[in-house]
């Protein structure tokens, strides 16, 4: 009869060790998941901000180019006495 309680005690120790290991691995897995998710999210945010800056610079450069063209055309029209189609075509 004395072997039955010892065997039951050994099984309960094995089960508690197993549950402790399972919970520990679950906790470590969740921690690594959240760290990885935060890292991926931060990287995606940085890439998005970089693309936004590139788009802003491209738009600003195009607006400056169009503004320069319009100012040049306005200056040409103000400087010339009579602007006809041929003279404007030569300017452009």
N, C-alpha and C positions, 0 to 999 in steps of 0.2 A: 504494500500500500504506500510505502514511503516514496517509491519511484514516480507515482502518478503526480503528486504535487510538484516534484522537482521538474518533471517534464513540462508541466503546465507553466511553471515559472519561467523555464527556458524559452518556451514558445512566446510568452508575453514579452520577454526581453527582446526576442528576435523581431516581433511585430513592432515594438516601440522603436527599435533601431531603424527598421524599415520605414516607418512613418516619419521619423526624424529626418532620415535621408531624403525621402520624397519631398517633404516640406522645404528642406534646405535647398534642394535642387530647383524646386519650383520658385522659391524666392530669388535665387541667383539668376535663374532664367528670366524672370520678370524684370529684375533690375537691369540685366543686359539688354533686354528688349527695349525698355524705356530709354536707356542711354543711347542705343542705336537709333531709335525713332527721333530723339531730340537732335542727334547729330545730322541725320538725313534732312530733317526739317530746317535746320540752320543752314545747311549747304544749299538747299533749294531756295531759301530766302535770299542768300547771298547771290546766287546765280540770277534770280529774278531782278534784284536791285541792279546788278551789272547790266542786264539787258535793258532795264528802264533808263539807266544813264546813257547807254549807247543810243537808244531811240531819241532821247532828249537832245543829245549832241547832233544827231543826224537831222532832226527837225529844225533845230536852230540854224544849222549850216544852210539848209535849203531855204529857210525864210530869209536869211541874210543875202543869199544869192539872188532871190527874187526881188528883194528890196533894192539891191544894187542895180539890177536890170531896170526896174521901174524908175529909180532916181536918174539913171543915165538917160533913159528915154525922155523923161520929163525935162532934163537939162538940154537935150538935143532939140526938143520941141520949143523950148523957151529961147534958145540961142539962134535958131534958124528963123529967117524972115518968112519964107514960104516953104512949107514942107509938102512935097508931093510924094506919090507912091514910090517913085524911083529913088529919090533921095533917102527916104526912110529905109528902103530895101538895102541901099548901100551902107547905111548906118548899122543895120542889123547884121 
